[in-house]
Amino acid sequence: MPADLPVLDSSPLSSPAELAGLIAYQPGAVVSRALVQRPTGTVTLFAFDAGQGLSEHTAPYDAIVFVLDGQADVTVAGTLHRVRRGEALRMPGGRPHALHAPEPFKMLLVMVRS
């Protein structure tokens, strides 16, 4: 991990941080970094290289995607959404969803389990 990144544990950020700067793109990969992991929910950063994605799956809980950089194609229950930097989209629990990176993009994923 680069020395200039703040050290994060399972607690909230203890000082201001630019979220997109806390995770780096890697060629041909999807990178994730958990910021909060609790029984009631998670907050995770993701960086997707162009062409990468997450195949269709269903989660039992609601999740919200916040796009921090670039844009993503997010399909929820068969409906395609182009989500751009600065935008958010809710993925309801129990509905199939998938993500695809037409270009590199970074997102913050908040999953609520209660």
Contacts in CASP RR format, 6 or more apart in sequence:
PFRMAT RR
TARGET T0000
AUTHOR 0000-0000-0000
METHOD contacts of the structure
MODEL  1
MPADLPVLDSSPLSSPAELAGLIAYQPGAVVSRALVQRPTGTVTLFAFDA
GQGLSEHTAPYDAIVFVLDGQADVTVAGTLHRVRRGEALRMPGGRPHALH
APEPFKMLLVMVRS
2 24 0 8 1.000
5 21 0 8 1.000
5 22 0 8 1.000
6 13 0 8 1.000
6 14 0 8 1.000
6 15 0 8 1.000
6 17 0 8 1.000
6 22 0 8 1.000
8 22 0 8 1.000
8 33 0 8 1.000
8 35 0 8 1.000
10 34 0 8 1.000
10 36 0 8 1.000
10 37 0 8 1.000
10 38 0 8 1.000
11 36 0 8 1.000
12 35 0 8 1.000
12 36 0 8 1.000
13 35 0 8 1.000
19 45 0 8 1.000
19 68 0 8 1.000
19 106 0 8 1.000
19 108 0 8 1.000
20 68 0 8 1.000
20 69 0 8 1.000
20 106 0 8 1.000
22 33 0 8 1.000
22 35 0 8 1.000
22 45 0 8 1.000
23 31 0 8 1.000
23 32 0 8 1.000
23 33 0 8 1.000
23 45 0 8 1.000
23 46 0 8 1.000
23 47 0 8 1.000
23 106 0 8 1.000
24 31 0 8 1.000
24 47 0 8 1.000
25 31 0 8 1.000
25 47 0 8 1.000
25 48 0 8 1.000
25 49 0 8 1.000
25 104 0 8 1.000
25 106 0 8 1.000
26 47 0 8 1.000
26 49 0 8 1.000
27 49 0 8 1.000
28 49 0 8 1.000
28 51 0 8 1.000
28 52 0 8 1.000
29 49 0 8 1.000
29 52 0 8 1.000
30 46 0 8 1.000
30 47 0 8 1.000
30 48 0 8 1.000
30 49 0 8 1.000
30 52 0 8 1.000
30 53 0 8 1.000
30 54 0 8 1.000
31 46 0 8 1.000
31 47 0 8 1.000
32 44 0 8 1.000
32 45 0 8 1.000
32 46 0 8 1.000
32 47 0 8 1.000
33 44 0 8 1.000
33 45 0 8 1.000
33 46 0 8 1.000
34 42 0 8 1.000
34 43 0 8 1.000
34 44 0 8 1.000
35 43 0 8 1.000
35 44 0 8 1.000
35 45 0 8 1.000
36 42 0 8 1.000
36 43 0 8 1.000
39 113 0 8 1.000
40 112 0 8 1.000
40 113 0 8 1.000
40 114 0 8 1.000
41 61 0 8 1.000
41 110 0 8 1.000
41 111 0 8 1.000
41 112 0 8 1.000
41 113 0 8 1.000
41 114 0 8 1.000
42 109 0 8 1.000
42 110 0 8 1.000
42 111 0 8 1.000
42 113 0 8 1.000
43 108 0 8 1.000
43 109 0 8 1.000
43 110 0 8 1.000
43 111 0 8 1.000
44 108 0 8 1.000
44 109 0 8 1.000
44 111 0 8 1.000
45 68 0 8 1.000
45 106 0 8 1.000
45 107 0 8 1.000
45 108 0 8 1.000
45 109 0 8 1.000
46 106 0 8 1.000
46 107 0 8 1.000
46 108 0 8 1.000
46 109 0 8 1.000
47 104 0 8 1.000
47 105 0 8 1.000
47 106 0 8 1.000
48 72 0 8 1.000
48 99 0 8 1.000
48 101 0 8 1.000
48 104 0 8 1.000
48 105 0 8 1.000
48 106 0 8 1.000
48 107 0 8 1.000
49 101 0 8 1.000
49 104 0 8 1.000
50 101 0 8 1.000
50 102 0 8 1.000
50 103 0 8 1.000
50 104 0 8 1.000
51 100 0 8 1.000
51 101 0 8 1.000
51 102 0 8 1.000
52 100 0 8 1.000
52 101 0 8 1.000
53 98 0 8 1.000
53 99 0 8 1.000
53 100 0 8 1.000
53 101 0 8 1.000
54 98 0 8 1.000
54 99 0 8 1.000
55 98 0 8 1.000
56 75 0 8 1.000
56 96 0 8 1.000
56 97 0 8 1.000
56 98 0 8 1.000
57 96 0 8 1.000
57 97 0 8 1.000
57 98 0 8 1.000
58 93 0 8 1.000
58 94 0 8 1.000
58 95 0 8 1.000
58 96 0 8 1.000
58 97 0 8 1.000
59 91 0 8 1.000
59 93 0 8 1.000
59 94 0 8 1.000
59 97 0 8 1.000
59 111 0 8 1.000
60 93 0 8 1.000
60 94 0 8 1.000
61 93 0 8 1.000
61 111 0 8 1.000
61 112 0 8 1.000
61 113 0 8 1.000
62 90 0 8 1.000
62 91 0 8 1.000
62 92 0 8 1.000
62 93 0 8 1.000
62 111 0 8 1.000
62 112 0 8 1.000
63 90 0 8 1.000
63 91 0 8 1.000
63 93 0 8 1.000
63 109 0 8 1.000
63 110 0 8 1.000
63 111 0 8 1.000
63 112 0 8 1.000
64 88 0 8 1.000
64 89 0 8 1.000
64 90 0 8 1.000
64 91 0 8 1.000
64 109 0 8 1.000
64 110 0 8 1.000
64 112 0 8 1.000
65 72 0 8 1.000
65 74 0 8 1.000
65 83 0 8 1.000
65 88 0 8 1.000
65 89 0 8 1.000
65 91 0 8 1.000
65 99 0 8 1.000
65 107 0 8 1.000
65 108 0 8 1.000
65 109 0 8 1.000
66 86 0 8 1.000
66 87 0 8 1.000
66 88 0 8 1.000
66 107 0 8 1.000
66 108 0 8 1.000
66 109 0 8 1.000
66 110 0 8 1.000
67 83 0 8 1.000
67 84 0 8 1.000
67 85 0 8 1.000
67 86 0 8 1.000
67 87 0 8 1.000
67 88 0 8 1.000
67 105 0 8 1.000
67 106 0 8 1.000
67 107 0 8 1.000
68 85 0 8 1.000
68 86 0 8 1.000
68 105 0 8 1.000
68 106 0 8 1.000
68 107 0 8 1.000
68 108 0 8 1.000
69 85 0 8 1.000
69 104 0 8 1.000
69 105 0 8 1.000
69 106 0 8 1.000
70 84 0 8 1.000
70 85 0 8 1.000
70 103 0 8 1.000
70 104 0 8 1.000
70 105 0 8 1.000
70 106 0 8 1.000
71 82 0 8 1.000
71 83 0 8 1.000
71 84 0 8 1.000
71 85 0 8 1.000
71 102 0 8 1.000
71 103 0 8 1.000
71 105 0 8 1.000
72 82 0 8 1.000
72 83 0 8 1.000
72 99 0 8 1.000
72 100 0 8 1.000
72 101 0 8 1.000
72 102 0 8 1.000
72 105 0 8 1.000
72 107 0 8 1.000
73 80 0 8 1.000
73 81 0 8 1.000
73 82 0 8 1.000
73 83 0 8 1.000
73 99 0 8 1.000
73 100 0 8 1.000
73 101 0 8 1.000
73 102 0 8 1.000
74 80 0 8 1.000
74 81 0 8 1.000
74 83 0 8 1.000
74 89 0 8 1.000
74 91 0 8 1.000
74 97 0 8 1.000
74 98 0 8 1.000
74 99 0 8 1.000
74 100 0 8 1.000
75 81 0 8 1.000
75 97 0 8 1.000
75 98 0 8 1.000
75 99 0 8 1.000
75 100 0 8 1.000
76 89 0 8 1.000
76 91 0 8 1.000
76 92 0 8 1.000
76 95 0 8 1.000
76 96 0 8 1.000
76 97 0 8 1.000
77 92 0 8 1.000
77 95 0 8 1.000
77 96 0 8 1.000
77 97 0 8 1.000
78 96 0 8 1.000
81 89 0 8 1.000
83 89 0 8 1.000
85 105 0 8 1.000
91 97 0 8 1.000
99 107 0 8 1.000
END
